[in-house]
């Protein structure tokens, strides 16, 4: 079964196909679908990872904050319950 990502961007909910062959994670897939260049974001995320004592938690918080700033309010994998709706 193919994976799908459901996300809300600037008030519009969309569903896209997802493959680990093309994208590192679901955030990158959603950004690509909306035409957002993540070059600067990925460089800063790497710096957060290298300098933070909180580790993965700091990266996750940075990612969530920046993606909400881009206009995303929700990004997640589609689950069987979501498809039934």
N, CA, C and O atoms as a Tinker XYZ file with bonds, in Angstrom:
   340  protein
     1  N      0.840000   -1.183000    0.000000    73     2
     2  CA     0.000000    0.000000    0.000000    64     1     3
     3  C      0.885000    1.246000    0.000000    63     2     4     5
     4  O      1.811000    1.354000    0.803000    81     3
     5  N      0.602000    2.168000   -0.886000    73     3     6
     6  CA     1.361000    3.412000   -0.975000    64     5     7
     7  C      1.036000    4.315000    0.211000    63     6     8     9
     8  O     -0.091000    4.348000    0.705000    81     7
     9  N      2.043000    5.034000    0.645000    73     7    10
    10  CA     1.834000    5.976000    1.738000    64     9    11
    11  C      1.306000    7.286000    1.175000    63    10    12    13
    12  O      1.605000    7.679000    0.048000    81    11
    13  N      0.505000    7.948000    2.012000    73    11    14
    14  CA    -0.001000    9.256000    1.644000    64    13    15
    15  C      0.185000   10.203000    2.819000    63    14    16    17
    16  O      0.190000    9.786000    3.978000    81    15
    17  N      0.338000   11.473000    2.505000    73    15    18
    18  CA     0.464000   12.520000    3.512000    64    17    19
    19  C     -0.723000   13.445000    3.350000    63    18    20    21
    20  O     -1.078000   13.834000    2.238000    81    19
    21  N     -1.331000   13.792000    4.468000    73    19    22
    22  CA    -2.409000   14.778000    4.466000    64    21    23
    23  C     -1.904000   15.987000    5.235000    63    22    24    25
    24  O     -1.363000   15.861000    6.334000    81    23
    25  N     -2.089000   17.161000    4.643000    73    23    26
    26  CA    -1.610000   18.376000    5.289000    64    25    27
    27  C     -2.561000   19.526000    5.027000    63    26    28    29
    28  O     -3.334000   19.512000    4.069000    81    27
    29  N     -2.489000   20.526000    5.898000    73    27    30
    30  CA    -3.286000   21.734000    5.733000    64    29    31
    31  C     -2.321000   22.894000    5.552000    63    30    32    33
    32  O     -1.476000   23.163000    6.405000    81    31
    33  N     -2.465000   23.569000    4.432000    73    31    34
    34  CA    -1.592000   24.692000    4.098000    64    33    35
    35  C     -2.457000   25.902000    3.789000    63    34    36    37
    36  O     -3.251000   25.892000    2.849000    81    35
    37  N     -2.293000   26.936000    4.587000    73    35    38
    38  CA    -3.056000   28.176000    4.446000    64    37    39
    39  C     -4.552000   27.904000    4.347000    63    38    40    41
    40  O     -5.248000   28.474000    3.507000    81    39
    41  N     -5.031000   27.022000    5.220000    73    39    42
    42  CA    -6.454000   26.740000    5.323000    64    41    43
    43  C     -7.006000   25.698000    4.362000    63    42    44    45
    44  O     -8.182000   25.348000    4.454000    81    43
    45  N     -6.193000   25.196000    3.446000    73    43    46
    46  CA    -6.665000   24.196000    2.492000    64    45    47
    47  C     -6.008000   22.855000    2.801000    63    46    48    49
    48  O     -4.787000   22.761000    2.922000    81    47
    49  N     -6.835000   21.819000    2.927000    73    47    50
    50  CA    -6.332000   20.485000    3.219000    64    49    51
    51  C     -6.118000   19.723000    1.915000    63    50    52    53
    52  O     -6.985000   19.686000    1.041000    81    51
    53  N     -4.930000   19.114000    1.813000    73    51    54
    54  CA    -4.574000   18.382000    0.603000    64    53    55
    55  C     -3.958000   17.044000    0.976000    63    54    56    57
    56  O     -3.408000   16.884000    2.066000    81    55
    57  N     -4.056000   16.080000    0.059000    73    55    58
    58  CA    -3.451000   14.764000    0.237000    64    57    59
    59  C     -2.513000   14.508000   -0.934000    63    58    60    61
    60  O     -2.869000   14.732000   -2.090000    81    59
    61  N     -1.293000   14.031000   -0.616000    73    59    62
    62  CA    -0.302000   13.756000   -1.651000    64    61    63
    63  C      0.302000   12.377000   -1.430000    63    62    64    65
    64  O      0.267000   11.845000   -0.320000    81    63
    65  N      0.854000   11.803000   -2.489000    73    63    66
    66  CA     1.566000   10.526000   -2.385000    64    65    67
    67  C      2.926000   10.783000   -1.740000    63    66    68    69
    68  O      3.506000   11.856000   -1.902000    81    67
    69  N      3.425000    9.794000   -1.013000    73    67    70
    70  CA     4.710000    9.930000   -0.330000    64    69    71
    71  C      5.552000    8.694000   -0.549000    63    70    72    73
    72  O      5.062000    7.565000   -0.503000    81    71
    73  N      6.845000    8.933000   -0.791000    73    71    74
    74  CA     7.798000    7.837000   -0.943000    64    73    75
    75  C      9.121000    8.255000   -0.319000    63    74    76    77
    76  O      9.599000    9.365000   -0.553000    81    75
    77  N      9.716000    7.366000    0.478000    73    75    78
    78  CA    11.022000    7.647000    1.061000    64    77    79
    79  C     12.113000    7.698000   -0.006000    63    78    80    81
    80  O     13.202000    8.210000    0.255000    81    79
    81  N     11.843000    7.183000   -1.189000    73    79    82
    82  CA    12.803000    7.278000   -2.290000    64    81    83
    83  C     12.983000    8.723000   -2.750000    63    82    84    85
    84  O     14.067000    9.111000   -3.188000    81    83
    85  N     11.911000    9.520000   -2.648000    73    83    86
    86  CA    11.939000   10.898000   -3.125000    64    85    87
    87  C     12.175000   11.921000   -2.018000    63    86    88    89
    88  O     12.786000   12.962000   -2.260000    81    87
    89  N     11.697000   11.635000   -0.803000    73    87    90
    90  CA    11.753000   12.626000    0.272000    64    89    91
    91  C     12.303000   12.023000    1.558000    63    90    92    93
    92  O     12.119000   10.840000    1.843000    81    91
    93  N     12.978000   12.862000    2.319000    73    91    94
    94  CA    13.534000   12.454000    3.610000    64    93    95
    95  C     12.425000   12.236000    4.631000    63    94    96    97
    96  O     12.484000   11.292000    5.419000    81    95
    97  N     11.409000   13.107000    4.623000    73    95    98
    98  CA    10.282000   12.978000    5.554000    64    97    99
    99  C      9.039000   13.657000    4.981000    63    98   100   101
   100  O      9.086000   14.257000    3.907000    81    99
   101  N      7.934000   13.554000    5.707000    73    99   102
   102  CA     6.673000   14.087000    5.215000    64   101   103
   103  C      6.669000   15.604000    5.128000    63   102   104   105
   104  O      5.954000   16.170000    4.301000    81   103
   105  N      7.452000   16.275000    5.964000    73   103   106
   106  CA     7.531000   17.734000    5.902000    64   105   107
   107  C      8.141000   18.186000    4.577000    63   106   108   109
   108  O      7.644000   19.124000    3.953000    81   107
   109  N      9.195000   17.536000    4.155000    73   107   110
   110  CA     9.818000   17.890000    2.889000    64   109   111
   111  C      8.889000   17.619000    1.716000    63   110   112   113
   112  O      8.883000   18.377000    0.746000    81   111
   113  N      8.111000   16.560000    1.788000    73   111   114
   114  CA     7.162000   16.247000    0.721000    64   113   115
   115  C      6.082000   17.326000    0.621000    63   114   116   117
   116  O      5.736000   17.759000   -0.478000    81   115
   117  N      5.558000   17.751000    1.749000    73   115   118
   118  CA     4.516000   18.783000    1.749000    64   117   119
   119  C      5.075000   20.112000    1.248000    63   118   120   121
   120  O      4.407000   20.814000    0.489000    81   119
   121  N      6.278000   20.460000    1.658000    73   119   122
   122  CA     6.889000   21.707000    1.207000    64   121   123
   123  C      7.113000   21.688000   -0.305000    63   122   124   125
   124  O      6.858000   22.678000   -0.991000    81   123
   125  N      7.591000   20.557000   -0.815000    73   123   126
   126  CA     7.796000   20.451000   -2.262000    64   125   127
   127  C      6.480000   20.594000   -3.010000    63   126   128   129
   128  O      6.421000   21.253000   -4.048000    81   127
   129  N      5.428000   19.982000   -2.490000    73   127   130
   130  CA     4.123000   20.058000   -3.147000    64   129   131
   131  C      3.619000   21.501000   -3.224000    63   130   132   133
   132  O      2.880000   21.856000   -4.143000    81   131
   133  N      4.018000   22.323000   -2.265000    73   131   134
   134  CA     3.590000   23.728000   -2.262000    64   133   135
   135  C      4.631000   24.661000   -2.878000    63   134   136   137
   136  O      4.434000   25.876000   -2.908000    81   135
   137  N      5.733000   24.102000   -3.367000    73   135   138
   138  CA     6.743000   24.904000   -4.040000    64   137   139
   139  C      7.613000   25.733000   -3.107000    63   138   140   141
   140  O      8.127000   26.779000   -3.502000    81   139
   141  N      7.780000   25.274000   -1.872000    73   139   142
   142  CA     8.586000   25.998000   -0.886000    64   141   143
   143  C     10.027000   25.496000   -0.943000    63   142   144   145
   144  O     10.280000   24.294000   -0.864000    81   143
   145  N     10.961000   26.427000   -1.082000    73   143   146
   146  CA    12.387000   26.091000   -1.107000    64   145   147
   147  C     12.883000   25.944000    0.331000    63   146   148   149
   148  O     12.800000   26.888000    1.118000    81   147
   149  N     13.395000   24.771000    0.672000    73   147   150
   150  CA    13.832000   24.483000    2.029000    64   149   151
   151  C     15.338000   24.592000    2.228000    63   150   152   153
   152  O     15.843000   24.161000    3.265000    81   151
   153  N     16.066000   25.151000    1.277000    73   151   154
   154  CA    17.521000   25.210000    1.370000    64   153   155
   155  C     17.977000   25.891000    2.659000    63   154   156   157
   156  O     18.772000   25.322000    3.406000    81   155
   157  N     17.492000   27.086000    2.925000    73   155   158
   158  CA    17.864000   27.820000    4.135000    64   157   159
   159  C     17.379000   27.132000    5.392000    63   158   160   161
   160  O     18.087000   27.088000    6.398000    81   159
   161  N     16.177000   26.597000    5.336000    73   159   162
   162  CA    15.609000   25.886000    6.481000    64   161   163
   163  C     16.454000   24.672000    6.853000    63   162   164   165
   164  O     16.746000   24.459000    8.030000    81   163
   165  N     16.849000   23.881000    5.866000    73   163   166
   166  CA    17.627000   22.673000    6.141000    64   165   167
   167  C     19.001000   23.009000    6.715000    63   166   168   169
   168  O     19.507000   22.285000    7.572000    81   167
   169  N     19.603000   24.093000    6.254000    73   167   170
   170  CA    20.897000   24.517000    6.800000    64   169   171
   171  C     20.748000   24.929000    8.261000    63   170   172   173
   172  O     21.579000   24.574000    9.096000    81   171
   173  N     19.698000   25.671000    8.568000    73   171   174
   174  CA    19.477000   26.105000    9.946000    64   173   175
   175  C     19.123000   24.923000   10.837000    63   174   176   177
   176  O     19.556000   24.860000   11.987000    81   175
   177  N     18.340000   23.987000   10.314000    73   175   178
   178  CA    17.975000   22.799000   11.089000    64   177   179
   179  C     19.231000   22.005000   11.451000    63   178   180   181
   180  O     19.345000   21.480000   12.558000    81   179
   181  N     20.153000   21.926000   10.523000    73   179   182
   182  CA    21.412000   21.217000   10.781000    64   181   183
   183  C     22.196000   21.922000   11.892000    63   182   184   185
   184  O     22.782000   21.265000   12.753000    81   183
   185  N     22.205000   23.244000   11.872000    73   183   186
   186  CA    22.883000   24.007000   12.926000    64   185   187
   187  C     22.225000   23.783000   14.283000    63   186   188   189
   188  O     22.913000   23.642000   15.294000    81   187
   189  N     20.903000   23.749000   14.307000    73   187   190
   190  CA    20.178000   23.474000   15.562000    64   189   191
   191  C     20.577000   22.102000   16.089000    63   190   192   193
   192  O     20.818000   21.942000   17.285000    81   191
   193  N     20.647000   21.126000   15.217000    73   191   194
   194  CA    21.013000   19.765000   15.622000    64   193   195
   195  C     22.433000   19.707000   16.180000    63   194   196   197
   196  O     22.696000   18.985000   17.142000    81   195
   197  N     23.337000   20.457000   15.585000    73   195   198
   198  CA    24.732000   20.424000   16.015000    64   197   199
   199  C     24.980000   21.183000   17.314000    63   198   200   201
   200  O     25.883000   20.828000   18.070000    81   199
   201  N     24.201000   22.211000   17.581000    73   199   202
   202  CA    24.475000   23.062000   18.738000    64   201   203
   203  C     23.552000   22.844000   19.926000    63   202   204   205
   204  O     23.846000   23.315000   21.025000    81   203
   205  N     22.465000   22.155000   19.735000    73   203   206
   206  CA    21.491000   22.001000   20.814000    64   205   207
   207  C     21.860000   20.883000   21.779000    63   206   208   209
   208  O     22.307000   19.812000   21.370000    81   207
   209  N     21.667000   21.148000   23.054000    73   207   210
   210  CA    21.875000   20.119000   24.075000    64   209   211
   211  C     20.628000   19.250000   24.235000    63   210   212   213
   212  O     20.685000   18.166000   24.816000    81   211
   213  N     19.499000   19.739000   23.712000    73   211   214
   214  CA    18.246000   18.989000   23.799000    64   213   215
   215  C     18.130000   17.929000   22.709000    63   214   216   217
   216  O     17.264000   17.057000   22.789000    81   215
   217  N     18.976000   17.989000   21.707000    73   215   218
   218  CA    18.991000   16.983000   20.650000    64   217   219
   219  C     17.771000   16.990000   19.763000    63   218   220   221
   220  O     17.392000   18.025000   19.215000    81   219
   221  N     17.153000   15.821000   19.621000    73   219   222
   222  CA    16.021000   15.640000   18.706000    64   221   223
   223  C     14.837000   16.518000   19.085000    63   222   224   225
   224  O     14.084000   16.945000   18.209000    81   223
   225  N     14.660000   16.792000   20.354000    73   223   226
   226  CA    13.536000   17.625000   20.789000    64   225   227
   227  C     13.662000   19.035000   20.219000    63   226   228   229
   228  O     12.674000   19.614000   19.769000    81   227
   229  N     14.867000   19.586000   20.235000    73   227   230
   230  CA    15.095000   20.925000   19.691000    64   229   231
   231  C     14.846000   20.945000   18.189000    63   230   232   233
   232  O     14.262000   21.897000   17.671000    81   231
   233  N     15.282000   19.905000   17.488000    73   231   234
   234  CA    15.051000   19.816000   16.046000    64   233   235
   235  C     13.554000   19.773000   15.739000    63   234   236   237
   236  O     13.073000   20.460000   14.838000    81   235
   237  N     12.833000   18.963000   16.496000    73   235   238
   238  CA    11.392000   18.824000   16.288000    64   237   239
   239  C     10.676000   20.149000   16.538000    63   238   240   241
   240  O      9.806000   20.540000   15.761000    81   239
   241  N     11.036000   20.835000   17.611000    73   239   242
   242  CA    10.413000   22.118000   17.923000    64   241   243
   243  C     10.725000   23.153000   16.839000    63   242   244   245
   244  O      9.847000   23.913000   16.431000    81   243
   245  N     11.975000   23.179000   16.376000    73   243   246
   246  CA    12.359000   24.101000   15.313000    64   245   247
   247  C     11.557000   23.823000   14.049000    63   246   248   249
   248  O     11.033000   24.747000   13.426000    81   247
   249  N     11.460000   22.551000   13.670000    73   247   250
   250  CA    10.728000   22.155000   12.462000    64   249   251
   251  C      9.265000   22.562000   12.557000    63   250   252   253
   252  O      8.719000   23.138000   11.616000    81   251
   253  N      8.623000   22.268000   13.687000    73   251   254
   254  CA     7.208000   22.604000   13.847000    64   253   255
   255  C      6.980000   24.118000   13.813000    63   254   256   257
   256  O      6.022000   24.592000   13.203000    81   255
   257  N      7.857000   24.863000   14.464000    73   255   258
   258  CA     7.723000   26.323000   14.480000    64   257   259
   259  C      7.888000   26.903000   13.084000    63   258   260   261
   260  O      7.092000   27.741000   12.659000    81   259
   261  N      8.913000   26.464000   12.371000    73   259   262
   262  CA     9.168000   27.001000   11.047000    64   261   263
   263  C      8.071000   26.618000   10.053000    63   262   264   265
   264  O      7.675000   27.439000    9.225000    81   263
   265  N      7.581000   25.392000   10.126000    73   263   266
   266  CA     6.527000   24.991000    9.189000    64   265   267
   267  C      5.219000   25.707000    9.475000    63   266   268   269
   268  O      4.456000   25.979000    8.549000    81   267
   269  N      4.943000   26.016000   10.724000    73   267   270
   270  CA     3.748000   26.815000   11.011000    64   269   271
   271  C      3.946000   28.237000   10.483000    63   270   272   273
   272  O      2.989000   28.868000   10.036000    81   271
   273  N      5.177000   28.743000   10.531000    73   271   274
   274  CA     5.481000   30.061000    9.967000    64   273   275
   275  C      5.306000   30.052000    8.437000    63   274   276   277
   276  O      4.876000   31.049000    7.857000    81   275
   277  N      5.635000   28.935000    7.792000    73   275   278
   278  CA     5.437000   28.808000    6.349000    64   277   279
   279  C      3.952000   28.798000    5.975000    63   278   280   281
   280  O      3.601000   29.128000    4.843000    81   279
   281  N      3.073000   28.421000    6.922000    73   279   282
   282  CA     1.640000   28.376000    6.642000    64   281   283
   283  C      0.999000   27.010000    6.831000    63   282   284   285
   284  O     -0.191000   26.848000    6.562000    81   283
   285  N      1.765000   26.024000    7.289000    73   283   286
   286  CA     1.229000   24.684000    7.520000    64   285   287
   287  C      0.652000   24.605000    8.940000    63   286   288   289
   288  O      1.287000   25.047000    9.898000    81   287
   289  N     -0.542000   24.045000    9.064000    73   287   290
   290  CA    -1.121000   23.869000   10.400000    64   289   291
   291  C     -1.164000   22.405000   10.810000    63   290   292   293
   292  O     -1.310000   22.096000   11.993000    81   291
   293  N     -1.038000   21.508000    9.852000    73   291   294
   294  CA    -1.075000   20.080000   10.164000    64   293   295
   295  C     -0.383000   19.316000    9.043000    63   294   296   297
   296  O     -0.631000   19.562000    7.863000    81   295
   297  N      0.491000   18.380000    9.428000    73   295   298
   298  CA     1.133000   17.492000    8.455000    64   297   299
   299  C      1.230000   16.125000    9.108000    63   298   300   301
   300  O      1.834000   15.976000   10.170000    81   299
   301  N      0.630000   15.124000    8.467000    73   299   302
   302  CA     0.681000   13.775000    9.044000    64   301   303
   303  C      0.462000   12.735000    7.951000    63   302   304   305
   304  O     -0.027000   13.036000    6.863000    81   303
   305  N      0.845000   11.493000    8.280000    73   303   306
   306  CA     0.569000   10.392000    7.379000    64   305   307
   307  C     -0.913000   10.052000    7.443000    63   306   308   309
   308  O     -1.535000   10.153000    8.500000    81   307
   309  N     -1.478000    9.648000    6.307000    73   307   310
   310  CA    -2.871000    9.204000    6.256000    64   309   311
   311  C     -2.937000    7.820000    6.900000    63   310   312   313
   312  O     -2.163000    6.927000    6.555000    81   311
   313  N     -3.842000    7.658000    7.812000    73   311   314
   314  CA    -4.057000    6.371000    8.467000    64   313   315
   315  C     -5.367000    5.775000    7.934000    63   314   316   317
   316  O     -6.155000    6.462000    7.285000    81   315
   317  N     -5.578000    4.506000    8.216000    73   315   318
   318  CA    -6.790000    3.844000    7.739000    64   317   319
   319  C     -8.044000    4.561000    8.217000    63   318   320   321
   320  O     -9.026000    4.640000    7.479000    81   319
   321  N     -8.028000    5.090000    9.453000    73   319   322
   322  CA    -9.199000    5.808000    9.987000    64   321   323
   323  C     -9.479000    7.069000    9.163000    63   322   324   325
   324  O    -10.638000    7.418000    8.941000    81   323
   325  N     -8.418000    7.755000    8.707000    73   323   326
   326  CA    -8.573000    8.958000    7.921000    64   325   327
   327  C     -9.205000    8.673000    6.560000    63   326   328   329
   328  O    -10.006000    9.462000    6.059000    81   327
   329  N     -8.834000    7.534000    5.966000    73   327   330
   330  CA    -9.364000    7.166000    4.652000    64   329   331
   331  C    -10.838000    6.810000    4.707000    63   330   332   333
   332  O    -11.547000    6.978000    3.715000    81   331
   333  N    -11.312000    6.324000    5.839000    73   331   334
   334  CA   -12.700000    5.903000    5.978000    64   333   335
   335  C    -13.651000    7.091000    6.006000    63   334   336   337
   336  O    -14.847000    6.935000    5.759000    81   335
   337  N    -13.133000    8.270000    6.303000    73   335   338
   338  CA   -13.988000    9.484000    6.394000    64   337   339
   339  C    -14.431000    9.963000    5.055000    63   338   340
   340  O    -15.146000   10.961000    4.961000    81   339
